[in-house]
Amino acid sequence: MRKLVAFTGSGISAESGLKTFRDSDGLWEQYNVYDVATPEAWHRNRKMVLEFYNARRRQVINASPNAAHVALAKLESKFDVEIITQNIDDLHERAGSSKVLHLHGEIMKAQSTLHQHLVYPIEGSELNEGALCERGSQLRPFVVWFGEEVPMMRKAEEIIAQAEIVMIIGTSLQVYPAAGLVRYAMPDSKKYYIDPNPDSNIFLGNTEVISAKAGIAVPELVEKLMEDN
């Protein structure tokens, strides 16, 4: 089976009703992103950070995969598909995608503050002060905050370098280091860049740019790819 990698950003989740900080001038549910999504914020006001992510987790639980998520899962019947996502929600998995790499973590999981290899699923929407790992340290959201390293970057680079087809969906390609990931794709791989407002200054080579929302363009492209394969 041909290797296909879909690299997805906040645009695909926005169509399921999940807000993004870039769409609101740096405000995320009325919070300044640097007050709730940095290590400094965690040390300064742990309660605020936990409450913010509890609210976002409730939104994710109440959201549903949209047509783009479902279409990507459908591709697995004809292609070896891997999803690399910048999103921390679980909508790809709930749509049926079996291989999903989260660059920026997963909101439905918690991580030990002192022993980062200890990661646990969160039952329900709440993660609060006093929730401890098995070694006694406070649990934090299992997400990559601004200013932290992106531990899955190397693995993502290896995955995208193997792809014959790359779909870039709902991302501005402006948040680094994730935005640089597409540079690791093979020069002769076929690339599709789907976004309502694609950046005309981005040149990827052998790329078809589709100026449309993911929920419309992805199902159409998936049908075409499956017919041609």
N, C-alpha and C positions, 0 to 999 in steps of 0.2 A: 504494500500500500504506500502511496505517496505521502510524504511528510508535509503536514500543513500546520502552521503555527499562527494562532490568533493572539495579537497583542492588544489588550483592551484597556481603556481608560474610563474616567468618570462619566463620559458622555453616555456610555451604554447603560450605566446604573441610573443616571438622571432620568432616563425614559421610563424607569420603574418608580419614579417619584422620590429618589434619594438625592438630596441637595448636595452641591459641591461648593467648597469655599471659593473657587475661582469664579463662580457665577455670581458672586455677591460681594465683590470688592474686598476679598480677604475676610469676610464675615461668614461664619459657619454656624447656622442656627443662632444668630445674634451674638456669637462669641468671636472674639479675635482669635484666629487660628493659633497665634503664638502664645495665647493664654491657656490653651488646652491641649496642644499637640507638640510640646517640646519637653525635653528632660527638665529644663528649668521650671516649666509650669508644674510638672509633677512634684518637684521638691518644694515649690512655693505654695501650692494650693492643691494638695492631693484630692481633697473632697470635691472640688470643682471639676477636676479632670475626670474623676470616676463618674460624677453625675452627668457630665457631657456625653461620655461614651455609653452610659446606660440609656440615655435618650436616643442616641444614634442606633444603639442595638435594638431598641424597641421599634424604630422605624424599619430596620432591616427585616426583623421578624414579620412585620406587617406588610412588607413589600412582596411582590411576586416577580419572577422572571418574565421578561418581555419577549417579543417575537425574535429579537436578535439573539438572546441567550438560547432560546429553544432551537433556532436554526443552527447555531454552532454545534450544539449537542447532536443534531441530526447528521452532521457531516461525518461522524464517527463510523457510519455504516459504509463509507466509501474511502475514507482517508485515515491515516495515522495522525490524529489531531492532538495537539497540546495547546492549552490556553495559558498565556502569561498575562496576568492582570495586575494593574496598579490599584485595583479596588480591594477594599477590606471586607466587603460583603460576601455572602455565600450564594449569590444568585446563579452563578455558573454551575455550581454543584447541584443546586436544586432543580436546574433545568435539565440535568442529566449528563453534563460533561464529566468524564471520568479522570482526566489528567489536567489538573489546574494548579499552576504555581502562582502563589501570591507574593508579589515583590514587597508589598508594604504591610504584610501581616494579615491577620484574620480577626475581625471584631467579635466573633463568636467563641474566641479562645482567650485564656488568661495565661500570663507568664510570670514566673518568679522574678522579683526585682533583683535578687542576689545570685540566683542560679538560673541563668537564662535558658539552659537546656530543659528546664522543667516547664512544660506547657500542658494546659488542661482545657477541656471543653467547658464552656459556661452553660449551665442548665438555666434556661429562662433568660431574662434580660438584665439581671442585676449582678454587678461586681462592686462590692463596697469595702470600706475600711474594715480591717479585721479578718478579711478573707486571706488565708495564709497557704503557702505551699507546704509540702510534706516536711520541709526542713525549717519551717517557721518564719519565713520572710513574707512580707505583704505581696499579694498578687497585683499585677498591673495589666492593662489591656495589652494583648499580643499584637501590637501594631508598631510600625517603624515611625518614630516621630521625626520632625524636622531637626536636623543636626545629628542624627544617628546614622550609622552605616546601614547599607541595604544588604543583609547577609546572603540573600538569594540571587544577587546579580550574576555571580560567576556561573551558576547553574543555568540561569536564564540565557546568558550569552551562548553557552554550549548548545542549548536547545534550539535557539533561533538560527544558529550557524548551520544546522542540519536541514533546515526547511527548504523544500522546493517551492512552496507557496507561503506567502506571509500576508496575513490580513491585519491591518492596523486600524483599530476601530475606536472612535470616540475619545481621542486623546489629542491634545494640542501639541504634543512633542516638545514641551517647554520645561517640564519638570525633570531635572537631572538628579541622579545619574540614569534614571529609567529611560529618559528620552533618547539617550545615546545607544540604547539597546539595538535599534533597527540597523545601526551601522555594522552590526555583526552578521547580518544576513548575507548570503552568497550574492555576488553581483548579478548573477544570471537567474536568481530566483524571481518568480513573478510576485509582484507586490500590489496590494490593493489598499488604498488609504481612504477610509470612509469617515467623513466628518461634515457636519453642516457648514462649518466655516474653516475649510482647510487652509493652512498657511502656504501661500504660493511661493514663499522663499525656501521651503524645505525641498531639497532635491535628493531623492533616494535612488534613482536609476531604475529603469524597467518597472515603473510604477504607474498604475492606473488610479487616478484620483476621482473619487465619487463624492460629490457635494450633496449629501443627504443625511438624514437621521439614520441611526443604526437600525431602528425597528423597521424601517422601510427597505433600506439598501442591503442589509445583511441577508434577510431571507431570499431576496431576488438573486443575489450573488451566489448564495449556497445552492439554489436550484440550478443555476447555470453551471457551476462547478461539478455538481453531481451528474448532470446530463452529459457533460463533456468527458467525464472520467471513465 
